[in-house]
Amino acid sequence: MSEFPLPVTCARKMAARGGKRAAERAAQNKAKRAKLNGNKAPQTEKKQKTVTFTPENEEEANKNIICVPPPVSTGKWTNKERVLVFSSRGISFRTRHLMMDLRTMMPHSKADTKMDRKDKLFVVNEVCEIKNCNKCVFFEAKKKQDLYMWISNVPHGPSAKFLVQNVHTLAELKMTGNCLKGSRPLLSFDPKFDKEPHYALLKELFTQIFSTPRYHPKSQPFVDHVLTFTIADHRIWFRNYQIIEEDASLVEIGPRFVLNLIKIFQGSFGGPTLYENTHFQSPNMHRRLIRKAKATRQTERQMVKEILKVKRSEEQEVLAKDVTDEVFVTPAEPRDPEPPPPEPQRPTKKLRLTELKKKMKMKRKGLR
């Protein structure tokens, strides 16, 4: 609104002028359209083609039809497994790439921001509840060099803690194999998983976490790679292989890592301990033994140096006289004792001068 409004008569006149101009424009547009339509010739109506189907035509049509399978999404998605894959702060670049590789492998996974190291692990259960996830893979970094992985069934458990060793990512390996993103994998387990109860529990956890649910919206209707879990040296070795259609051989894709089991808990990220690995050696103890071995080698070298110094400082033992050494020794002939050397004589000139000096002194004093 302007500060000085126009009078009512002026406003009415301006509105009338605007209405006239709009009516003139509409009339001009109608005249142009009429001219254009008058110049165009009327279009002829197209005749619809009629095709008569005979038995020969039907056979040819059936031959040319390509049967396309229905999409996977038409099925019912019943297994609603969702896995939360995230980590704590302080992880290395290799751990971050490994985490991203696992997310790309599992289309039913979800991501979240890094968790603060000061927070307790029970907070992870609340994060999973917020993200609507019932499984969790949590990477925990300590001392910027040790990597631990938690696998848990949220919120009631059980959960397992592993030490991750020998990590190799997809970008680092540069393997020749390849697989479709979002495809469903086959899980291959070592026969030892069925012999011991704690390995059977881990097998069930791995199958629920790493197997892609059927008819998942982000999954593909293909099975073109295998995830293998083998047990060797009391550790679990994880490998990913591609299935080649020609001869059903396997080519490694990656990533690869080794899981050293520490403990299995009854609850999620805590609770009573169900199993503890007696063969596990903490990385702190491993580094301590390496330092101790270096220190012992250094002390041994120092002791050897000191022993050599003591040997060099000791006097050599005097050997006993041999009688045969004096056989060819002949005694020397006796000699007369040498006379003592003569006393040194003063020169005569010096004596005379001294005597003259004495006489002169006596004369001066009047003694002579």
C-alpha positions as CSV (number, residue, x, y, z in Angstrom):
1,M,0.0,0.0,0.0
2,S,1.2,3.4,-0.9
3,E,1.3,6.2,1.7
4,F,-0.9,8.5,-0.5
5,P,-3.8,6.4,-2.0
6,L,-5.5,7.6,-5.2
7,P,-9.0,8.9,-5.1
8,V,-11.9,6.4,-5.9
9,T,-12.7,7.9,-9.3
10,C,-9.1,7.5,-10.6
11,A,-9.0,3.9,-9.5
12,R,-12.2,3.1,-11.3
13,K,-10.9,4.7,-14.5
14,M,-7.7,2.7,-14.4
15,A,-9.6,-0.6,-13.8
16,A,-11.8,0.1,-16.8
17,R,-8.9,0.8,-19.1
18,G,-7.2,-2.5,-18.0
19,G,-10.4,-4.4,-18.8
20,K,-10.7,-2.9,-22.3
21,R,-7.1,-3.8,-23.1
22,A,-7.6,-7.4,-22.0
23,A,-10.7,-7.7,-24.1
24,E,-8.9,-6.3,-27.2
25,R,-6.0,-8.8,-26.7
26,A,-8.4,-11.8,-26.5
27,A,-10.1,-10.7,-29.7
28,Q,-6.8,-10.4,-31.5
29,N,-5.8,-13.9,-30.4
30,K,-9.1,-15.4,-31.6
31,A,-8.6,-13.7,-35.0
32,K,-5.1,-15.2,-35.4
33,R,-6.3,-18.7,-34.5
34,A,-9.1,-18.5,-37.0
35,K,-6.7,-17.5,-39.8
36,L,-4.3,-20.3,-39.0
37,N,-7.1,-23.0,-38.9
38,G,-8.5,-21.7,-42.2
39,N,-5.2,-22.1,-44.1
40,K,-4.7,-25.7,-42.9
41,A,-6.3,-28.5,-44.9
42,P,-8.5,-30.9,-43.0
43,Q,-6.7,-34.1,-41.9
44,T,-7.9,-37.4,-43.3
45,E,-9.0,-39.9,-40.8
46,K,-6.7,-42.9,-40.6
47,K,-8.1,-46.3,-41.2
48,Q,-7.5,-48.9,-38.5
49,K,-5.8,-52.0,-39.7
50,T,-7.6,-55.3,-39.2
51,V,-5.5,-58.5,-38.8
52,T,-7.1,-61.9,-39.2
53,F,-5.6,-64.6,-37.0
54,T,-5.1,-68.0,-38.6
55,P,-3.4,-71.0,-37.0
56,E,-0.1,-70.2,-38.9
57,N,-0.1,-66.6,-37.7
58,E,-0.7,-67.7,-34.1
59,E,2.3,-70.1,-34.2
60,E,4.6,-67.4,-35.6
61,A,3.3,-64.9,-32.9
62,N,4.0,-67.4,-30.1
63,K,7.5,-68.0,-31.4
64,N,8.3,-64.3,-31.4
65,I,7.0,-63.7,-27.8
66,I,9.8,-63.4,-25.3
67,C,8.9,-64.6,-21.8
68,V,10.2,-62.2,-19.1
69,P,10.2,-63.5,-15.5
70,P,8.3,-61.4,-13.0
71,P,10.4,-59.0,-10.8
72,V,11.4,-60.1,-7.4
73,S,9.4,-57.4,-5.7
74,T,6.2,-59.2,-6.6
75,G,7.0,-61.7,-3.8
76,K,6.2,-61.1,-0.2
77,W,9.0,-59.8,2.0
78,T,8.6,-61.8,5.2
79,N,12.1,-61.9,6.7
80,K,12.5,-58.3,8.0
81,E,16.1,-58.6,9.1
82,R,17.9,-55.2,9.2
83,V,21.6,-54.9,10.2
84,L,23.1,-51.7,11.6
85,V,26.8,-51.4,10.5
86,F,28.7,-48.6,12.1
87,S,31.8,-47.9,14.3
88,S,33.3,-45.8,17.1
89,R,35.5,-42.8,16.6
90,G,39.2,-43.3,16.1
91,I,39.1,-46.0,13.4
92,S,41.7,-46.2,10.7
93,F,41.1,-45.7,7.0
94,R,41.4,-49.5,6.4
95,T,38.6,-50.1,8.9
96,R,36.4,-47.5,7.3
97,H,36.8,-49.0,3.9
98,L,36.1,-52.5,5.3
99,M,32.9,-51.2,6.9
100,M,31.8,-49.6,3.6
101,D,32.5,-52.9,1.7
102,L,30.3,-54.8,4.1
103,R,27.5,-52.2,3.6
104,T,27.7,-52.6,-0.2
105,M,27.6,-56.4,0.2
106,M,24.6,-56.4,2.4
107,P,21.6,-54.5,0.9
108,H,19.6,-55.0,4.1
109,S,22.2,-53.0,6.1
110,K,21.8,-49.5,7.5
111,A,24.4,-46.8,8.5
112,D,24.7,-44.4,11.3
113,T,27.2,-41.8,12.5
114,K,30.2,-42.8,14.6
115,M,29.7,-43.3,18.3
116,D,31.7,-41.4,20.8
117,R,34.3,-43.6,22.6
118,K,33.2,-42.2,26.0
119,D,29.7,-43.7,25.6
120,K,29.1,-47.2,27.0
121,L,28.2,-50.1,24.7
122,F,24.7,-50.3,26.0
123,V,23.9,-47.2,24.0
124,V,24.2,-49.2,20.8
125,N,20.9,-51.0,21.7
126,E,19.1,-47.7,21.8
127,V,20.7,-46.7,18.4
128,C,19.5,-50.0,16.9
129,E,16.0,-49.4,18.3
130,I,15.9,-45.9,16.8
131,K,17.1,-47.2,13.4
132,N,14.5,-50.1,13.5
133,C,17.3,-52.8,13.3
134,N,17.4,-56.1,15.0
135,K,21.0,-57.1,14.3
136,C,24.2,-55.0,14.7
137,V,27.8,-55.1,13.5
138,F,29.8,-52.6,15.6
139,F,33.5,-51.9,15.0
140,E,35.4,-50.6,18.1
141,A,38.9,-49.1,17.8
142,K,41.3,-48.9,20.7
143,K,44.8,-47.2,20.8
144,K,44.4,-46.4,17.1
145,Q,45.8,-49.8,16.2
146,D,43.6,-52.5,17.6
147,L,40.2,-53.3,16.0
148,Y,37.4,-55.2,17.7
149,M,34.2,-56.3,16.1
150,W,30.9,-56.9,18.0
151,I,28.1,-59.1,16.4
152,S,24.9,-58.9,18.4
153,N,21.2,-59.8,18.2
154,V,19.4,-56.7,19.5
155,P,18.0,-56.3,22.1
156,H,18.0,-59.6,23.9
157,G,21.3,-61.2,22.7
158,P,23.4,-63.2,22.4
159,S,26.5,-61.2,21.3
160,A,30.1,-62.0,20.4
161,K,33.3,-60.0,20.6
162,F,36.1,-60.6,18.1
163,L,39.6,-59.2,17.5
164,V,39.9,-58.4,13.7
165,Q,43.2,-59.2,12.2
166,N,44.7,-59.2,8.6
167,V,42.2,-56.8,7.1
168,H,42.2,-56.5,3.3
169,T,39.6,-54.3,1.6
170,L,38.2,-54.5,-2.0
171,A,40.2,-51.5,-3.2
172,E,43.4,-52.9,-1.7
173,L,43.2,-56.5,-3.0
174,K,42.3,-55.7,-6.7
175,M,41.0,-59.2,-7.3
176,T,39.8,-60.3,-10.8
177,G,36.3,-61.5,-9.5
178,N,33.2,-59.4,-9.5
179,C,29.5,-59.8,-8.5
180,L,26.3,-57.9,-8.9
181,K,25.5,-55.3,-6.3
182,G,22.7,-56.4,-4.1
183,S,22.7,-60.0,-5.1
184,R,22.0,-62.7,-2.5
185,P,25.0,-64.8,-1.4
186,L,25.5,-68.4,-0.5
187,L,27.0,-69.0,3.0
188,S,29.5,-71.8,3.3
189,F,30.6,-73.0,6.8
190,D,33.4,-75.2,7.9
191,P,32.2,-78.7,9.3
192,K,33.8,-77.7,12.6
193,F,30.9,-75.2,13.2
194,D,28.5,-78.2,13.8
195,K,30.8,-80.0,16.3
196,E,31.2,-77.5,19.1
197,P,28.3,-75.6,20.7
198,H,29.9,-72.1,20.7
199,Y,30.7,-72.4,17.0
200,A,27.1,-73.5,16.3
201,L,25.9,-70.4,18.0
202,L,28.2,-68.2,15.9
203,K,27.0,-70.0,12.8
204,E,23.4,-69.0,13.6
205,L,24.5,-65.4,14.2
206,F,26.4,-65.3,10.9
207,T,23.5,-66.7,8.9
208,Q,21.1,-64.2,10.3
209,I,23.4,-61.2,9.7
210,F,25.1,-61.9,6.4
211,S,22.3,-63.7,4.5
212,T,20.2,-61.3,2.4
213,P,16.5,-61.7,3.1
214,R,14.4,-63.1,0.2
215,Y,12.3,-60.5,-1.8
216,H,14.1,-57.6,-0.1
217,P,13.4,-54.4,-2.0
218,K,17.0,-53.6,-2.6
219,S,18.1,-57.1,-3.4
220,Q,18.6,-58.8,-6.8
221,P,17.2,-62.1,-8.0
222,F,20.6,-63.7,-8.5
223,V,23.0,-65.8,-6.5
224,D,26.5,-65.1,-7.9
225,H,28.9,-65.1,-4.9
226,V,29.7,-67.2,-1.8
227,L,30.7,-66.1,1.7
228,T,32.9,-68.7,3.3
229,F,33.7,-69.1,7.1
230,T,36.5,-71.5,7.8
231,I,38.1,-72.3,11.2
232,A,41.9,-72.6,11.4
233,D,44.3,-71.9,14.2
234,H,41.3,-71.2,16.6
235,R,40.3,-68.3,14.3
236,I,37.5,-67.7,11.8
237,W,38.7,-66.8,8.3
238,F,36.2,-64.8,6.2
239,R,36.4,-64.9,2.4
240,N,34.2,-63.8,-0.5
241,Y,34.2,-65.7,-3.9
242,Q,32.5,-65.2,-7.2
243,I,30.7,-68.1,-8.8
244,I,31.6,-68.4,-12.5
245,E,28.8,-69.8,-14.6
246,E,30.9,-71.7,-17.2
247,D,32.6,-74.3,-15.0
248,A,31.3,-73.3,-11.5
249,S,34.7,-72.4,-10.3
250,L,35.4,-69.7,-7.7
251,V,37.3,-66.5,-8.0
252,E,38.0,-64.4,-4.9
253,I,36.5,-60.9,-4.8
254,G,37.2,-59.6,-1.3
255,P,37.2,-58.2,1.3
256,R,39.0,-60.7,3.6
257,F,39.7,-60.6,7.3
258,V,40.3,-63.0,10.3
259,L,38.2,-63.0,13.4
260,N,39.8,-64.1,16.7
261,L,37.0,-64.9,19.1
262,I,37.3,-63.4,22.6
263,K,34.0,-63.9,24.4
264,I,30.3,-64.8,23.8
265,F,27.8,-62.9,26.1
266,Q,24.3,-63.9,26.9
267,G,22.9,-60.3,26.5
268,S,23.4,-57.7,23.8
269,F,26.7,-56.0,24.3
270,G,27.1,-57.4,27.8
271,G,25.7,-59.8,30.3
272,P,26.8,-63.2,31.6
273,T,29.7,-64.8,29.8
274,L,28.7,-67.9,27.9
275,Y,32.1,-68.8,26.4
276,E,35.6,-67.5,26.8
277,N,38.4,-68.4,24.4
278,T,41.4,-69.8,26.3
279,H,43.7,-69.5,23.2
280,F,43.1,-65.8,22.9
281,Q,46.1,-63.5,23.5
282,S,45.5,-59.8,23.8
283,P,47.4,-57.5,21.5
284,N,48.9,-55.7,24.5
285,M,50.4,-59.0,25.8
286,H,51.6,-59.8,22.3
287,R,53.4,-56.5,22.0
288,R,54.8,-56.9,25.5
289,L,56.3,-60.3,24.6
290,I,57.9,-58.9,21.5
291,R,59.5,-56.1,23.6
292,K,60.6,-58.6,26.2
293,A,62.3,-60.7,23.5
294,K,64.1,-57.7,22.1
295,A,65.3,-56.7,25.6
296,T,66.6,-60.2,26.4
297,R,68.6,-60.2,23.1
298,Q,70.1,-56.9,24.0
299,T,71.1,-58.0,27.5
300,E,72.7,-61.1,26.1
301,R,74.8,-59.0,23.7
302,Q,75.9,-56.8,26.6
303,M,76.9,-59.8,28.8
304,V,79.0,-61.1,25.9
305,K,80.8,-57.8,25.6
306,E,81.5,-57.7,29.4
307,I,82.9,-61.2,29.4
308,L,85.3,-60.3,26.6
309,K,86.5,-57.2,28.5
310,V,87.2,-59.3,31.6
311,K,89.1,-61.9,29.6
312,R,91.3,-59.2,28.0
313,S,92.0,-57.5,31.4
314,E,93.1,-60.7,33.2
315,E,96.9,-61.4,33.3
316,Q,98.2,-64.2,31.2
317,E,99.4,-67.3,33.2
318,V,103.3,-67.6,33.5
319,L,104.3,-71.0,32.1
320,A,106.8,-73.2,34.1
321,K,110.5,-73.2,33.0
322,D,111.5,-75.9,30.6
323,V,114.9,-77.6,31.5
324,T,115.7,-78.3,27.9
325,D,115.8,-74.5,27.2
326,E,119.1,-74.2,29.2
327,V,121.0,-76.9,27.3
328,F,122.5,-74.7,24.7
329,V,123.1,-71.7,27.1
330,T,127.0,-71.2,27.7
331,P,128.2,-69.1,30.6
332,A,130.1,-65.9,29.8
333,E,133.8,-65.4,30.7
334,P,134.5,-63.5,34.0
335,R,135.7,-59.9,33.6
336,D,137.6,-57.6,35.9
337,P,135.7,-55.0,37.7
338,E,135.7,-51.7,36.0
339,P,137.5,-48.8,37.8
340,P,135.3,-45.9,38.9
341,P,135.2,-43.0,36.5
342,P,137.7,-40.1,37.2
343,E,136.4,-36.9,38.8
344,P,135.9,-34.1,36.4
345,Q,138.8,-31.5,36.5
346,R,138.3,-27.8,36.3
347,P,140.1,-25.9,33.6
348,T,143.3,-24.1,34.9
349,K,142.5,-20.8,33.4
350,K,139.3,-20.5,35.4
351,L,141.2,-21.3,38.6
352,R,143.8,-18.6,38.0
353,L,141.2,-16.0,37.5
354,T,139.4,-16.9,40.7
355,E,142.6,-16.7,42.7
356,L,143.5,-13.3,41.2
357,K,140.0,-11.9,42.1
358,K,140.4,-13.1,45.7
359,K,143.8,-11.4,46.0
360,M,142.5,-8.1,44.6
361,K,139.7,-8.1,47.2
362,M,142.1,-8.7,50.0
363,K,144.3,-5.8,48.9
364,R,141.4,-3.4,48.8
365,K,140.3,-4.3,52.3
366,G,143.9,-3.9,53.5
367,L,144.2,-7.3,54.8
368,R,147.2,-8.1,52.7
